Amino acid sequence: MLEEAEEIGRRARRARLRLGMTQADLAAALGTTQGWVSTMERGRIELDRVGLLNPLCGYTRTA
């Protein structure tokens, strides 16, 4: 499960950078904190507690 979380984080980071956003920008767009974005990008989130993943995928246009 850790590998899956790490892959999600890598994809999210690539998408964020492609959009020219900082972690703070993405956090504001999602209504969360920069710390959460940082933790998620490092793959350190529990996949059963990722209610922001759907909005994240929609915002960054990734799956």
Number of C-alpha atoms within 10 A of each C-alpha: 9 12 9 11 19 17 15 21 21 16 17 23 21 14 18 21 13 10 13 11 13 14 19 16 15 20 18 12 13 15 11 13 16 16 12 16 24 17 13 22 22 17 20 14 19 11 15 6 8 12 9 13 16 11 13 21 15 10 15 18 12 14 11
